[in-house]
Every structure is written in C-alpha cells, then in structure tokens.
Amino acid sequence: MTKTLTLTIPSYNVEKFLEQTLNSFVDDSILNDIEVIIVDDGSKDNTAKIAKAYEEKYKNTFKLISKENGGHGSTINTGIKNATGKYFKVIDGDDWVNTEQLVELIKYLKKSDVDMIFTNYIEFYEDTKTTKKIEFLGFENDTEYTFEEISDKEIIPMHSLAFKTEILQKNNIVIDENSFYVDVEYILFPIPFIKTVKFFDLYIYVYRLAQANQSVSINGFQKHIDNHLNVIDTLLDFSEQYSKSDNYNPKYLGYINRRIADMVCTQGAVFSSYSVEDKDIKEQFIKFDNMIKNRNVEIYNISSSLSPKLKLLRKTNFNFYKTIQRLSKIKNK
C-alpha cells in the first residue's frame, strides 16, 4: 500500500458541495499520506469538472473516476477496487471532514495495524446550520480491542468507520448497486473478517442532514421503500449464511442481527408514516412483519425491544395501527 488512508468520495450531482468536501482534505502535512478518489456516478452537473481541477492541482493526492450511474454502492465498490491506502474510508460528496482532526488521525493510522478503526463524528443540520456531536463513550483513545469486546456495546455507523483495505479487497467485499441504503451492507459485510479494533477520540466526519431530498428523510424512505426492503432481504440472507459458516461466532452474529433489527424498526416507522387512508400499506406492513418473524426470530425479537411502537402493534395484532399512523404523521410534519 502506497498511502496511509484512501478516502472514497461517492459523488452524484454534488457541484453545490464538492469544493467544500475536497478542500477539507487539503493540508500540506498529509497530502502525501492520503488518497482521495472522487467517484463521479454519471453526474449531469459540474461535479466531474470540479473534481478534475483538484486532480490536476494535487496530482499525488486526488483522483477522478467517472463512470455510468450505478448508485451509491457502485461508487463504494469502485473505490475499494482502486484503493491503495492501508485504510479505507467513505466520505459522501455532500459531506466533509474536520481537517485538523484528520491530520491527527493520519498520525495514529501510521502506527496502527488493526482491522477496523472508528471515531466520533458530527451531524450538521442544513436547515438550522447547527451541529451535534455523536460520541462513543466508554472506549479508551488509541486502545486496541478485540471485536468480541466491543460487539455488544455499539453498532458503528459508516460515518465513524475505516476498514483495513486489504480486508475489503481480499475478501471480495461487494455491495449492491443501483440501490439506496446499502451503507448497512458496507458496514456489516466485512464484520466476519474483523479481529481487532481501535477507537480514536477524534471528530472526523461531518454528516450533512435535513436536506429535503435526502434518502434518509421520511419522504426519501417512502420514495425508495423498495430499495430499503430489498436491502433488508439481502441482509437477512447474509445473517443466515454467516450463522452456518465455518467461522461463525455468536457475538459477531449478535452484532449483525442488532443492526438488521434496527433497519426493521426503521421500516416499521416508514410503513407508519403513510396516510391513514392508504389501506394497502397496512397489509404490506403485516406481510413484512410476518416475513421477518418466519425468517429470523432473533431479529424479530430484537426489533420489538428496540421499538415500543412495533412491540405494541405486534401484541395487539396491529389493531392500533391507525393510531400509530396518526401519531407518526404529526411527528413528521
């Protein structure tokens, strides 16, 4: 590996934000240590032009790869395939990093050789221009843990994570393309191969939220509901396959299943967000819920413990469905 850290930037029509994103990597002290791969996913705006300018100015650091549109997963797959850094991290093209903290992270990564690292991150709310720190308490800075030691403490989101690149490449980690919500595949598929982990008490990723067209908004979930359901289906298969594998570990499976259960809860909230007049949605919700119970009772039970609303619906055979729908409608206004 020629670099300490590869940062892959999935980019689709992000001309409004991309300069801020790419500027956040520019610090003379780390330009030789990082590789920034901007994957232009068939953008129709000036995304590629902006990325090209950085590639030309910082030839040893920035690299533009333009390709046909294939969705978020395809950009991550492209990044993994082309990465040359010891570690691999994803930063979406409308987000950015805390430059000073990234400099500190590079110093740590030069000395580290664990399979996975994670850090704190910051949520930035576009509508109010306010921030919120997301912290991982209970972990010691720059301390090595086994994955088993942390498996029942936290589910680490994509914004916090960096994996050792060779784990992604040697184990052929490939996530679904032409779909939203595949970040959960990205954070779970490598888990069976992770043995050692470190936490760094830094705030690296700045995650932009509260954009109306964002896939994680309630409108986004409704628009892309089939994608969310398909990813859950893929992850249920993944859980089952891992439980039957030679390297099966119950703590690892528990970690995987808890994250899938969280997606099940999210899907329940999506079903509950539709209009009370939409009668077909209730039938779809019940069908989905029965499918979860039949395919993986552990995930079904975990999701009940995570969501009091889902637990109530199940206990009452969905008799309180309209009430919960109305409450969800008020909350989402």
PyMOL commands that set and color helices and strands:
alter all, ss='L'
color gray80, all
select helices_A, chain A and resi 18-23+47-57+72-82+99-111+147-150+158-160+165-170+183-188+191-193+218-223+225-243+250-272+279-295+297-306+308-315+321-331
alter helices_A, ss='H'
color red, helices_A
select strands_A, chain A and resi 3-11+34-41+62-67+85-90+96-97+116-125+130-134+143-146+161-164+196-209
alter strands_A, ss='S'
color yellow, strands_A
deselect
rebuild
show_as cartoon
